[in-house]
């Protein structure tokens, strides 16, 4: 199975200066519990976007695992069945 690369450009980002941390902090409106600190605005945004890719991919994997378990199948069996139905 190929690596899942979620589309992260459709989210709402904000990069601000944190006086407390003395770094820029990037946040995402759709995932308010996530943030990334860095010394530059670009590094803060890029760090958050990479973390968001990982979080979304993990969420998708967990969702597939739940569906597989509900149907009494291994994750591999479930994915193969879904791919062959497509």
ChimeraX attribute file (.defattr): number of C-alpha atoms within 10 A of each C-alpha:
attribute: neighborCount
match mode: 1-to-1
recipient: residues
	/A:1	7
	/A:2	4
	/A:3	6
	/A:4	13
	/A:5	10
	/A:6	13
	/A:7	11
	/A:8	12
	/A:9	8
	/A:10	6
	/A:11	12
	/A:12	11
	/A:13	15
	/A:14	13
	/A:15	19
	/A:16	13
	/A:17	16
	/A:18	12
	/A:19	9
	/A:20	6
	/A:21	11
	/A:22	11
	/A:23	17
	/A:24	20
	/A:25	24
	/A:26	25
	/A:27	21
	/A:28	19
	/A:29	11
	/A:30	10
	/A:31	13
	/A:32	8
	/A:33	8
	/A:34	14
	/A:35	19
	/A:36	20
	/A:37	22
	/A:38	19
	/A:39	13
	/A:40	14
	/A:41	18
	/A:42	13
	/A:43	16
	/A:44	22
	/A:45	23
	/A:46	15
	/A:47	17
	/A:48	23
	/A:49	22
	/A:50	12
	/A:51	15
	/A:52	20
	/A:53	16
	/A:54	15
	/A:55	15
	/A:56	16
	/A:57	16
	/A:58	13
	/A:59	12
	/A:60	14
	/A:61	13
	/A:62	13
	/A:63	12
	/A:64	16
	/A:65	18
	/A:66	14
	/A:67	15
	/A:68	17
	/A:69	13
	/A:70	9
	/A:71	10
	/A:72	11
	/A:73	15
	/A:74	13
	/A:75	17
	/A:76	13
	/A:77	12
	/A:78	17
	/A:79	17
	/A:80	12
	/A:81	12
	/A:82	10
	/A:83	10
	/A:84	7
	/A:85	7
	/A:86	5
